C-alpha cells in the first residue's frame, strides 16, 4: 500500500494507492476509525474532528480534519497507516 500525506492548515489529506484485493479490507478498517473504533496505537484520534473517505479510480482519498485548536501530527498519522497496513497483511 503506497500513500502520500499532505499537511493542511486544518488537517491532513492522504492519498492511498490500493489494489482491488486490498480495497475492501482497507475500507472496512477506515470505516471503523470513522465510527470511533480506531485501533491504531496513537492518541491522534482524540484530536480528530472528522474523517471523510472518498473512493476514486486512482485509489482512496482520506480527508482528516482536526478539532478546533488541535493539530494532527503527520508522523503519528503515518504510524497509524503503517499499523493498518500491517493488520491488512496478516
FIZA-471757 format. One line per field, with one value per residue: residue number from 1; x, y negated, z of N, C-alpha, C, O in turn. Coordinates in Angstrom, 1 decimal. Layout:
# FIZA-471757
num: c(NUM, ...)
n_c1: c(X, ...)
n_c2: c(Y, ...)
n_c3: c(Z, ...)
ca_c1: c(X, ...)
ca_c2: c(Y, ...)
ca_c3: c(Z, ...)
c_c1: c(X, ...)
c_c2: c(Y, ...)
c_c3: c(Z, ...)
o_c1: c(X, ...)
o_c2: c(Y, ...)
o_c3: c(Z, ...)
***
This chain:
# FIZA-471757
num: c(1, 2, 3, 4, 5, 6, 7, 8, 9, 10, 11, 12, 13, 14, 15, 16, 17, 18, 19, 20, 21, 22, 23, 24, 25, 26, 27, 28, 29, 30, 31, 32, 33, 34, 35, 36, 37, 38, 39, 40, 41, 42, 43, 44, 45, 46, 47, 48, 49, 50, 51, 52, 53, 54, 55, 56, 57, 58, 59, 60, 61, 62, 63, 64, 65, 66, 67, 68, 69, 70, 71, 72, 73, 74, 75, 76, 77, 78, 79, 80, 81, 82, 83, 84, 85, 86, 87, 88, 89, 90)
n_c1: c(0.9, 0.8, 1.1, 0.4, 1.0, -0.5, 0.0, -2.3, -3.8, -5.9, -5.9, -5.2, -4.6, -4.8, -3.6, -4.2, -2.8, -4.3, -4.6, -7.2, -7.6, -7.0, -8.7, -11.4, -10.8, -9.3, -11.1, -13.0, -11.4, -10.9, -13.5, -14.2, -12.5, -13.7, -16.1, -15.4, -14.0, -11.3, -8.3, -5.6, -2.3, -2.1, -2.7, -3.8, -6.3, -8.0, -7.8, -9.1, -11.6, -13.2, -13.5, -13.3, -14.0, -13.1, -13.6, -11.8, -10.8, -8.1, -7.5, -7.8, -9.0, -8.4, -9.7, -8.8, -9.9, -8.9, -9.8, -11.1, -8.5, -6.6, -3.9, -3.0, -0.6, 1.7, 3.6, 2.6, 0.2, 1.2, 2.3, 0.0, -1.1, 0.8, 0.5, -2.1, -1.7, -0.1, -1.9, -3.7, -2.1, -1.9)
n_c2: c(1.2, -2.0, -5.4, -8.9, -11.7, -14.8, -17.7, -20.1, -23.3, -22.9, -20.2, -17.0, -15.5, -12.4, -10.3, -7.2, -4.5, -1.7, 1.8, 3.7, 6.0, 5.3, 3.2, 3.6, 4.6, 2.4, 0.3, 1.3, 1.2, -1.6, -2.6, -1.7, -3.4, -5.8, -5.6, -5.8, -3.7, -3.2, -1.4, -2.0, -2.5, -5.2, -8.5, -10.4, -10.2, -11.4, -14.0, -14.4, -15.8, -15.1, -12.5, -12.0, -9.8, -9.0, -7.3, -6.9, -6.5, -6.2, -5.4, -5.6, -8.4, -10.2, -12.5, -14.2, -16.1, -18.3, -18.9, -22.0, -24.2, -22.2, -20.2, -17.9, -15.4, -14.6, -12.5, -10.8, -10.1, -8.7, -6.6, -5.3, -4.6, -2.7, -0.8, 0.0, 1.0, 3.2, 4.8, 5.5, 7.1, 9.4)
n_c3: c(0.0, -1.0, -0.1, 0.2, 2.1, 2.9, 4.5, 5.8, 6.7, 8.5, 8.9, 7.5, 4.4, 2.7, 0.2, -1.0, -2.7, -3.7, -4.2, -5.9, -4.5, -1.9, -1.3, -0.1, 2.5, 3.5, 3.3, 5.2, 7.6, 7.7, 8.0, 10.5, 12.0, 11.3, 12.6, 15.2, 16.3, 16.2, 16.1, 16.1, 17.4, 18.7, 20.0, 18.3, 17.3, 19.2, 18.6, 16.3, 14.3, 12.1, 9.7, 6.4, 3.7, 0.5, -2.5, -5.4, -8.9, -8.9, -6.3, -2.8, -1.0, 1.8, 4.1, 6.7, 9.4, 11.8, 15.3, 16.5, 17.4, 17.6, 16.3, 13.9, 14.0, 11.6, 11.5, 13.4, 12.2, 10.0, 11.3, 12.2, 9.7, 8.9, 10.8, 10.2, 7.7, 8.3, 9.7, 7.7, 6.2, 7.6)
ca_c1: c(0.0, 1.5, 0.3, 1.1, 0.3, -0.3, -0.4, -3.1, -3.9, -6.9, -5.9, -4.3, -5.2, -4.0, -4.0, -3.7, -2.9, -4.5, -5.1, -8.6, -7.6, -6.9, -9.7, -12.5, -10.3, -8.9, -12.3, -13.5, -10.6, -11.1, -14.8, -14.1, -11.9, -14.6, -17.1, -14.8, -13.5, -9.9, -7.4, -4.2, -1.6, -1.8, -3.7, -4.2, -7.7, -8.6, -7.7, -9.8, -13.0, -13.9, -12.7, -14.1, -13.4, -13.6, -13.1, -11.5, -10.2, -6.7, -7.3, -8.7, -8.7, -8.8, -9.6, -8.8, -10.0, -8.6, -10.7, -10.7, -7.4, -5.7, -3.1, -2.7, 0.9, 1.8, 4.3, 1.6, -0.8, 2.0, 2.4, -1.3, -1.2, 1.7, -0.2, -3.3, -1.2, 0.4, -3.1, -4.2, -1.2, -2.0)
ca_c2: c(0.0, -3.3, -6.5, -10.2, -12.5, -16.2, -18.6, -21.3, -24.1, -22.4, -18.8, -16.2, -14.7, -11.3, -9.6, -5.8, -3.7, -0.3, 2.7, 4.1, 7.0, 4.6, 2.2, 3.9, 4.6, 1.1, -0.5, 1.7, 0.6, -3.0, -2.9, -1.5, -4.6, -6.8, -5.3, -5.9, -2.4, -3.1, -0.5, -2.5, -2.8, -6.6, -9.4, -11.4, -10.1, -12.3, -15.4, -14.3, -16.3, -14.3, -11.7, -11.7, -8.8, -9.1, -6.4, -7.4, -5.5, -6.1, -4.8, -6.1, -9.7, -10.4, -13.9, -14.3, -17.5, -18.4, -19.7, -23.4, -24.4, -21.0, -20.0, -16.5, -15.1, -13.8, -11.3, -9.9, -9.5, -7.8, -5.4, -4.7, -3.9, -1.6, 0.2, 0.5, 1.8, 4.5, 5.5, 6.0, 8.1, 10.6)
ca_c3: c(0.0, -1.1, 0.3, 0.2, 3.2, 2.7, 5.7, 5.5, 7.9, 9.4, 9.0, 6.7, 3.3, 2.4, -1.0, -0.8, -3.9, -3.2, -5.2, -5.7, -3.4, -0.6, -1.2, 0.8, 3.9, 3.8, 3.6, 6.5, 8.7, 7.8, 8.4, 11.9, 12.5, 11.1, 13.6, 16.6, 16.8, 15.7, 16.9, 15.9, 18.6, 18.8, 20.6, 17.4, 17.1, 20.1, 18.0, 15.0, 14.3, 11.1, 8.7, 5.2, 2.9, -0.9, -3.4, -6.8, -9.8, -8.5, -5.0, -1.7, -0.5, 3.2, 4.5, 8.2, 9.9, 13.3, 16.1, 16.7, 18.3, 17.6, 15.1, 13.7, 13.8, 10.4, 11.9, 14.1, 11.2, 9.2, 12.2, 12.2, 8.4, 8.9, 11.7, 9.5, 6.6, 8.9, 10.1, 6.5, 5.6, 8.4)
c_c1: c(0.9, 0.6, 1.2, 0.3, 0.6, -0.9, -1.3, -3.3, -4.9, -7.0, -4.9, -5.2, -4.2, -4.5, -3.4, -3.9, -3.1, -5.0, -6.5, -8.7, -7.6, -8.0, -10.8, -12.0, -9.9, -10.1, -13.0, -12.8, -10.8, -12.5, -14.9, -13.6, -13.0, -15.8, -16.6, -14.3, -12.1, -9.0, -5.9, -3.6, -1.2, -3.0, -4.2, -5.7, -8.5, -8.7, -8.5, -11.3, -13.8, -13.0, -13.6, -13.3, -14.0, -12.9, -12.9, -10.9, -8.8, -6.4, -8.3, -8.1, -9.2, -8.7, -9.8, -8.9, -9.8, -9.7, -10.2, -9.6, -6.4, -5.0, -2.7, -1.2, 1.0, 2.6, 3.4, 0.6, -0.1, 2.1, 1.1, -1.5, -0.4, 1.1, -1.3, -2.8, -0.7, -0.8, -3.7, -3.4, -1.2, -2.8)
c_c2: c(-1.2, -4.4, -7.8, -11.1, -14.0, -17.0, -19.8, -22.1, -23.5, -20.9, -18.1, -15.5, -13.6, -10.6, -8.2, -5.1, -2.3, 0.5, 3.1, 5.2, 6.4, 3.7, 2.4, 3.9, 3.2, 0.2, 0.0, 1.1, -0.9, -3.4, -2.7, -2.8, -5.8, -6.8, -5.4, -4.7, -2.1, -2.3, -0.9, -2.8, -4.3, -7.4, -10.4, -11.4, -11.1, -13.7, -15.5, -14.8, -15.4, -13.6, -11.4, -10.8, -8.9, -8.1, -7.0, -6.2, -5.2, -5.5, -5.4, -7.4, -9.8, -11.9, -14.0, -15.7, -17.5, -19.2, -21.1, -23.5, -23.2, -21.0, -18.5, -16.3, -14.1, -12.5, -10.3, -9.3, -8.5, -6.5, -4.6, -4.0, -2.7, -0.4, 0.8, 1.4, 3.2, 5.4, 6.2, 7.1, 9.4, 11.7)
c_c3: c(0.0, -0.8, 0.3, 1.2, 2.9, 3.9, 5.1, 6.8, 8.9, 9.5, 8.0, 5.6, 3.0, 1.1, -0.9, -2.2, -3.4, -4.3, -4.9, -4.6, -2.0, -0.3, -0.1, 2.2, 4.3, 4.2, 4.9, 7.7, 8.8, 8.3, 9.9, 12.6, 12.4, 12.1, 15.0, 17.2, 16.2, 16.6, 16.7, 17.2, 18.7, 19.4, 19.6, 17.1, 18.0, 19.5, 16.7, 15.2, 13.3, 10.2, 7.5, 4.3, 1.5, -1.8, -4.8, -7.6, -9.4, -7.1, -4.0, -1.2, 0.9, 3.5, 6.0, 8.6, 11.4, 14.0, 16.2, 17.7, 18.3, 16.3, 15.0, 13.3, 12.6, 10.6, 12.6, 13.2, 10.3, 10.0, 12.2, 10.8, 8.3, 9.7, 10.9, 8.4, 7.1, 9.2, 8.8, 5.9, 6.4, 7.8)
o_c1: c(1.7, -0.6, 2.4, -1.0, 1.7, -2.1, -0.9, -2.9, -4.6, -7.9, -3.9, -6.3, -3.0, -5.7, -2.1, -5.0, -2.2, -5.7, -7.0, -9.7, -8.2, -8.3, -11.0, -12.6, -10.1, -10.1, -13.5, -13.4, -10.9, -12.7, -15.7, -14.1, -13.1, -16.4, -17.4, -14.1, -11.8, -9.0, -5.0, -4.3, 0.0, -4.1, -5.1, -6.3, -9.6, -9.5, -8.7, -12.0, -14.9, -11.8, -14.6, -12.1, -15.2, -11.6, -13.9, -10.6, -8.2, -5.3, -9.4, -6.9, -10.4, -7.6, -11.0, -8.0, -10.4, -10.3, -9.0, -9.7, -5.4, -5.3, -2.2, -0.7, 0.6, 2.2, 3.6, 0.2, -0.7, 2.1, 1.2, -2.0, -0.8, 1.2, -1.5, -3.4, -1.0, -0.7, -4.2, -3.9, -0.6, -2.9)
o_c2: c(-1.4, -4.4, -7.8, -11.2, -14.4, -16.8, -20.4, -21.6, -23.6, -20.3, -18.7, -15.0, -13.8, -10.4, -8.1, -5.0, -1.7, 0.1, 2.9, 5.2, 7.0, 3.3, 1.6, 3.3, 2.9, -0.4, -0.9, 0.7, -1.4, -4.4, -3.3, -3.3, -6.6, -7.8, -5.1, -4.6, -1.0, -2.5, -0.2, -3.3, -4.6, -6.9, -11.3, -12.4, -11.6, -14.5, -16.6, -14.3, -15.0, -14.0, -10.7, -10.9, -8.9, -8.0, -7.6, -5.2, -4.1, -5.2, -5.6, -7.6, -9.5, -12.5, -13.8, -16.5, -16.7, -20.1, -21.3, -23.0, -23.3, -21.6, -17.9, -17.0, -13.0, -11.5, -9.1, -8.1, -7.5, -5.4, -3.4, -2.8, -1.7, 0.7, 2.1, 2.5, 4.2, 6.6, 7.3, 7.9, 10.4, 12.8)
o_c3: c(0.9, -1.1, 0.4, 1.1, 2.7, 4.2, 4.1, 7.9, 10.1, 10.0, 7.8, 5.8, 3.0, 1.0, -0.7, -2.7, -2.7, -5.2, -3.8, -3.9, -1.1, 0.9, 0.7, 3.1, 5.5, 5.2, 5.7, 8.6, 10.0, 9.0, 10.6, 13.6, 13.3, 12.5, 16.0, 18.4, 15.8, 17.8, 17.2, 18.1, 18.8, 19.4, 20.0, 16.7, 17.6, 20.0, 16.2, 16.0, 13.6, 10.0, 7.7, 4.1, 1.3, -1.8, -5.3, -7.1, -9.6, -6.8, -4.3, -1.0, 1.1, 3.2, 6.5, 8.2, 12.1, 13.4, 16.1, 18.8, 19.1, 15.3, 16.0, 12.5, 12.7, 10.1, 12.3, 13.3, 10.0, 9.5, 12.1, 10.8, 7.7, 9.3, 10.9, 8.1, 6.5, 9.1, 8.9, 5.2, 6.0, 8.3)
***
